[in-house]
């Protein structure tokens, strides 16, 4: 992954929002402007009142912060120390001498003059020790450290400080270079500051080498890799949140799943004369909430990204030929890179890493969405869902162990749940992008949640779960298209039993002729889906004796429809062996799809009627 990030830097370094090595966007609280040996203080600025500045950055612990200053802008406690003892001003003087920058020389000369002490006393009475203070020449909009000469100095300065005393072959580039001893910058992932690598155990040492030295990474290579990773994590086009670790007891960072992705080369496609960025299309399955474009900037100050299509249009785009523009035929096929990450106590956790060619990816996505597409609960158009929606519908939380802890108690349960969630996210991502069959164990959670009475009454949740169940049952099978709606020709006994239960529910609704707080499905679905023979015959007798006669008196056509549907399905069921005594997990999934699609079929006329009313109102 580090090598791919290192190579990606050459592509992204041309972007306006690319950050130089070991730089970060910061907002100063106070700005000190120097002019003719005098200082003018402006501030305090609230967050985002002053523009975000590209400023030097490095990781430093609170104990050693004073000895590891930032160039040009740092905490007031460090900036207001009198030269020459202050590490901040020692660094400033060194930078002024090596770069020869006249502006920085003027700032350093002021700090060494008599007026600095008076200025310090004034500012100390107003500024907090942790306030960021930056220096520039009055009348200059730019700070000295924003210049390219200082970016080069900062990289060289950190290289000298953090590199080993000997050179070695870099494991990323293969070149003979100065190797890094410690990595001087963290990555921010979903609000968590993380190190890109950590070597804190004796098991990580190799041939007597300590810390990152045993990994043989050059300073230049790790700097470019970190900047690529942070760029991707900040840019809305290149990242997505797959799952959030919000639990009843707080937030669990290990249950946060964050994806970054990019193409090796930016590629523009064309369909029917309209251009689109291929990167935008390939990322849609990972994005649950697409940016609206209502705001010009996001939280990081980047331009907002508004994809040209949504998931409803993705199918058409996937099946259309992709024509790249200005792509050299001699170049190797473009490759899509994707990493799934989590944060854990300051360390970056790599959940998965994928690399796939776009031609193969196109076919994989088509297969994935064919398997998941299913009619909506009211008989409307088929729908597919992004991976975050699938993960949210399937996730669970460990319950507190009320008994005495055994083998780890609740903490062990949480580790097991985290492991299951990791496998869930990885399986869905790999299925969509690599063409792997989704993990069959996903079916257990989907079926259990589907038969929950609250789920059965929630159109949004049951639609997602029906899509998950269909994904597992029909992935890479010819039934994927036929089962997107009610499949009248399907003779699977469990599927037919599910259809019967939907008919019984519809009969109860028509007989009542009014909204019902509780239906027979709420009471009987669980038992009927596991043992149809013990439930369905009794429910059919209730239908024939109670519901159908009421319907016949009020609505002859509705009675005939239900009677004919029930007779036809029962005939199919008799021909295939009759009611099953028990159903396996796979059969329970078939039962769920039969019930769901038959219920949607009954609701379809109501949806058409509602759509017609909306159309009349619009006209």
N, C-alpha and C positions, 0 to 999 in steps of 0.2 A: 504493500500500500504506500509506504513512504517513497518508493521509487516512482510510482505513478503520480503522487502529489508533487514530487520534485519536477517531473517532466511537465506537469500541468501548469507550473509557474510560468513557463515560457509563453503559454497561451494567455493567461489571465493578467500578466504583468502589463499588458497594453491597455487594460481597462482603467477608467478614470478612478474607480473606487478601490483599486489595488493598493495595499499597504506595503511600504518598503520593509525590508527585513528588520525585525525587532522594533517595529513601530506600532502605535495604537492610537485610535481616535480618543482624545481627551477634551474635557471642558474645563477651562481654568476658572477659579473662583476670583482671583485677583490678577490683574495685568499691570506690570511695572514698565513704564515707558521712560527711556533715558534720552536726555537732550542736553548737550553742553555741560555735562557733569552734574546735572540735576535730574531728580526722579519725580515722575507724576504717577500717582496710584489711581487706577480705575477699578471699580468693583464695590461691593461684592456682587458677582453675577450668579443668578439662579441657574439651575440646570437648563441648558439649551438657550439661555439668553445670549451667550457668546458662542460663536461658531465652533464646531468640533475641529480640533487641531490635530494634525498628524504629528505626534510627539514620540520621542524615544521611550522604549518600554523594556522591562526585563522582570523576571520573577525574582522576588526577594522576600525573605521572611521578616517578620516584625523586629526580631532581635538584630538582624544584620542590615536593616534597611538604611541606616545612616552611612554605612560603609559602601553601599551600592547605590549611588545617586543616579537619578535620571538627568540626562543632558538638557539644560535649558528651562525645564519646568519640573518642579518637585514640591513636596510638602513644605509649608511655611516654616516648620521647625528646623528643616535642613537648610532652606534657602537663606534664612535670617541669621545664620551663624557667621561670625566675622572671619574673613580670610586672614591668614593662610591656613588655619587649622581645619577649616570646613572641607570635607571631602567633595561637597557639591562645587565649591569654587575652585578646588584643585582640578576637578574635571573640566570646568569651564575654561580655566586658564590653559590647560593642555590642548583643548579643542581649538581655542583661539590661535595658539602658536602653530599647530600642525596644519590648520586649514588656511591661516592667514586672512581670516575674515575680519574686515574692519568694523563691522557692526558689533560682533561679539567682543572684539578688543575694547571697544568703547564701554560695553557693559561691564567687563572685568575691571577696567580702570576705575569705573565709578565705585565698584565694590571694594576696591583697595583704597579709596579716598576717605577723607574725613566726613563727608556728607552721608556716607553709608550708615554710620552709627545712629545719626539723628533719624534717618529714614527707618531704621530697624525699630527704634523705640516707638515711633508713630504707628507702624503697621502691627507691632505686637499687641497693641491695645485694641485692635479691631479684628485681626485674623486669628482663626483657630489653628492649632498646630497641624491639623490634617488638611487644611485648605490648600488647593493647588495654586501655586504662584508661578507665573511665567514672565520672562523678560524679552523686550524688544525695543528697537529704536523708535522714538516718537515720529509719527508721520509715515512709518512703514507698516503696511498691512500685514506683512509676513514676519513670522518669527525666524530668527537665524537658523534654528535647528530644522526648519522645513526645507532648507536648501539641499540640493543633491550632494554638495560637498560634505555636509554634516551627516547625511545618511550613510555615506561611505565611511566617514570617520567613526560613526557609532558601531558599524559592523566590524570594522578593524579593531576597535577598542575592546569589544566583547570577545572577539576571536582571540586576542592576545591574553585576555583574562581567563577565558574558559577552556582554551585548548590545552591539550597535553603538551609536555615538553618535547615530545617526539612526534614525527609524522607517521602516517600509516595509510593503508589502502582503504578508501571509503567503501563501505558495503553497498551504498546507493549508487554512486557514480563510477566506482572502479578506479578512480584517480588516486594518486599519491598526494595527500593533503594533510593539513592540521586536523586532528581528530578532536571532537568535543568531549569534555569531561562531564559536564552537566549541561542540561538544556535550559537556556536562560529565559524561556517564555512559555506561559501556559496557554491553553485553549479554553474558550468559554463555550460550554455546551449546555443549553437549556438552563442558563443561570449558574451553572457549576463551573468553577475554575479548575481545570484539569491539566496535569502534566501528560505530555504525549508518550512518555515512557518513564518507568520507575524501577530502580534496582536497589532495593533496601534489605535484601536478605543475602546470606552467604551463598545460597544456592545459585544466585545470579552472577557470581564472580567467575572469571574464566582465565586460567593460566596466570593467576595472581593479579589480574587487572580488576580495578574497582569501578563501580558505577557504570556510566554509559561507555566508558573506555572499552569494555569488552564487546560492545556492539559495533565498534569501528565505523562511526558516522562522522563525517567532516562537518565543521561549523557551517560552511557555505551551503551544504546539502540540507542540513536540518533546518536552517533558516528559511530556505525556499519552500521546504515541505510544510513548515508551520504556517507560513504566510498563505500558502494555497489552501490549507485546511481551514484557517480562520476566514479566508475570503469565501469559501464555499459555505461555511456555517453561517455567515452573515447575509449572503445574497439570497433573496427570496426565490430566485430561479433555480438555485442549486441545493436547497435543503427542504426537508419536510419533517414534521413531528408525527411519528407513527403511533406513539402511545404515551400517555402521561401517567406518572406514578402516584396519582392522587388516591389516597386510601382514607378510611374512616379515622385513622389515627394520625394522619398527616401526609407528608410526601415522602415517597421512597424513591430516591434517585436511581436505584438499580432497575426500577420498573419504568423508567423513562427510556424511550427508544427514539433515536434521532437519526435520520438518513441524510447523507450528502451524496451527490451524484453529478456527473458531468460526462460529456463526450470528449474524446481525445482531440477532435477537431470540431469547431462550430460548423454546423451544416444547415443550409437552408433548403427546404423542400418546396415542392409546388404541386398543387392539386387544382385542376380547373382554372388555371391562370392565377391563383391566389398563393402567395408565399406564406410559409410558416417556418418557425424555428423548430427543428426536429427535437431539440433538447426539451422544449416546452411540452411537446406531445408525449415523449417517453416518460416524463415525470408525473403526468396526470394520475396514474394509478396510486401514487404515493401521497397525493395531496387531498385531504378531506375538505378543507375550507380554502377555496380559491380566493386570492385577493380581489377586491372589488374595484380598485382603482379610484376610490373616493378621496383618498389622501395621496399627496404627491410623494411623500417620503415614508419609509417605515421607521421602526424604532432605532435602527442603526444609521439612519440618514441616507440609506440607499434609495434609488428610484424604485417605485413600486412596480411589481411584475404582474401584468394582467394577461393570462393565457388566452389565446385566440379561440379556444374550444373548451368544451366541458366533456365529461365522461359520456354523455349521450351521443356526442358526435365522434367520439374516439373510434368506435367500431368502423365507421365509414372511412376514416383516415387510415386506419390500420390495413384495411383491405384494398386501398388504392395504391398504385405504384408510387414509390417515393423517388422523385427526380432531384438529385443534388445539383446545385448551381455552383459553377466555378470550382469544382472539385477535380483535381488532377486524377486521371484514370490510372496513372502509375502508382499512386499512393495506396498503401494497404487499406483494407476495409476499416471504416470507422468503428470504434469500440466504445461501448457504454460502461462507465465505471460507477459502482455503487457500494457504499459502506454504511453499515448499521452500527450506531454507537450508543453507549450509555456512559454516565458519569458515576464514579464511586469514590467518595472521600478524597477528592483531589486527583484521581487517576482516571484516565480515559480507558473505557472498556470496549474492545472491539468485539461486537456481536457477530458480524458477518462481513464478508468482502466478496463482491461479485465483479466479474469482468466478462462481457458478452458482446459479440458483434451485432450490429444493428439489423442485419438480415435475419439472423437467428432470433433476435429479440422480437422482431415484428411477428414472426410465426408463434412465438411463445405467448405473447400478449393476446393474440387472436384465440389461441387454444384456451387460455385462462378465462377470458371473458365469455366465450361460447359456453363454457361449463358453468359459469356463475349466472348468466343472464336468465331472468325469470320474470314472469308477468307480475304486475303490482297487485296488492290485495283487493283492489277494486276493478280488476280486469283491464287496466290501462296498459300502456306500452311496456315492453320489457325493459328492465333496468339492471345495471351493474353498479357495484359499489367500490369505492377506493379502499385500499388495505387498512387505513386507520379505522374506518367504520366497522370492518370485519373484526379487527382486534378488539375494539371496544365492546362489541356485542358478545364476544367469547371470553373475555377476561373474568377472573374470579378473584376474591380476596380471602386469605386464610382466616378462619374464625378462631377466636380466643379459646385456648384449651382450658376448660374449667376444672379438669382433673389434674392430678399431680403430673408435672412434666416428665415425659419419658423420651429418652434419646434426643434431647434437645428441645422438647416441647414446642412452643409457638415459634421460636426462632428457626427450628428445623422445618416447620411447616412453611414459614416464609421463604426459606431457601428453596424448598421444593416447588412452591408456587412461582418464584422467580425463574427457576429452571424451565417450568412449563410455559411461562409467558415468553421466554426467550425462544424456545422451540416453536411456539405459535407464530411469532413475528417472522422468524427465519424461514419457516415452512411456507408462509404465504408469499413472502418476498421472492423466495427461490422458485416457487411455482409460477409466479407471474413473469419473472425475468429470466430464469434459467430453463424453464420447461420441466421442472421436477414435479412428480406427483405430490399433491399436498398430503401432509401427515394424516393417516387415517384416524389417529387418536383425536383429532379435532372434532370428529363426528360425535364423540361422546358428549362433550360440552354443548354442542349445537342442539342435539336431540333433547338433552335434559332441559335446556333453557326453553326450547320450543314448546314443551308440554306444560310449562308454568302458566297458570291461569292469567297472570298479569301480562305475559308475553302474548297469549292468544287474543287478548283484547287490545294490544298495541299494534297498530298497522305498521308503524315505522320499524319496530324491533322484529316483528315476525317476518317482514319482507327481507331484512338483512339475513336472518337466520335461515330462511328458505333458500336464499342465494348460496349461503355457505354449505348447506346440506346438498344442494344440487351440484355445487362445485366438487365435493368429495365423491359423489356417486357417479357423475358423468364426465369427469375430467379425462380428456383424450379418448372419449367413446362416442360412437355414432348417435347415441341417444341424447347427446347434449342439446341439439337443436330441437328435437321433437318435444322434449320435456320443458321447454321454456314456457309453454302454456299447457292446458289440460290435454293429456294424451289419451284420446278415446280408445286407441288400439292397444294400449299397454295392459297386459294380462297378469302382471305381477300381483299375487294375492294380497300382499300388504298394501300396495298402491290402491287396489280396488276397495279394501276395507276402509282406507282413509277417505275415499270418495263417498262411501256409504255414510260415514259419520257426518260429513259435510251436508249430505242430503237430509239426514235426520235433524241437524241443526236448522237448516232452512225451513223444514216443515214446521218445527216449533215456532219459528219466527212468524211464518205466515198464519199459523193458527192463532197466535196471540194478537196479531195485527197491531202491535204497539211495541215500543222499545222494551227490552227485557234487561233487568239488572244482572241476572245470572241465567245462563243457558245450560242445556244438558252437556255441552262441550266442556264448560268450566268444571263440571263435576265428574265427567266420565272420560275425558280425553286420555288421561294418564293410564287408566286401567285398560281402555280399549286399544291403545297403541301398543301395549305389551301383551295382552291376551284378548284378541278380538272375539274368540269363540265364547268367552265368558260374559261379554258385554253386549255385542251387537245384536244377537237374536232377541234378547229381552228388550232392547231399545226399539227394534223394529216392530215388536208386538205392541208396544206403547204407541208407536206412530200410527199403526193401522187401527187401533181401537180408539185413540183419542184425537190425534192431530189431523189425520187425513179426512175424517168425516166433517170436521169443522171447516177445513179448506174447501171441500167439495161444495158445501152450501154457499160459501161466499164467492168462490173463484174457481170455476170449472176448468179453465185453461191452466191455471196454476196447479190444480190437483192433477190433471192429466200429465203435465210436465214432470212432476215429482214421481208419480206412479210409474211412468215409462222409464225414467232414469234409474229408479231403484230396481225395477224388474230386469232391465238389461244388465246392470252391474251384477246383480245376484246370479243371473244366468252365466255370466262370464266366470264368476267366482266358483260356481258349482262345477263348471267344465275344467277348472284348474285345480280342483281338490277340496273346495269348500273352505270354511273359516279355519285359519290356523289357530292352534291351541296357544302357542306362544310365538313371539317374534324376536329375532335377534336384533342387535343394534342396527345392522344394515337394513333389516326389514322395517324397523321402527322409523328409519329415515325415509324409506319408501312410503310408509304410511303417512308421514308428515307432508310429503310432497303431494300425495293424492288428495289429502284433506285440503291443503292450501290452494291447489289449483282448482279443485271443484268449487270451493267457497268463492274464489275469485270469479269463476264462471257465472255463478248465481248473481254476483254483485254487478256484473258487467252491464246489464240493461239500465240499472240505476245510474251508473257512471255516464253512460251515453246520454241519458235523459238530463242529468245535471249539466253535462257539457253543452247540450242543445240550449238549455235555459241561459247559460252564460253567453252563448253566441247571440241569442235573441236580444239580451240586454245590451251587448256590445253594439249591435246594429242600431 
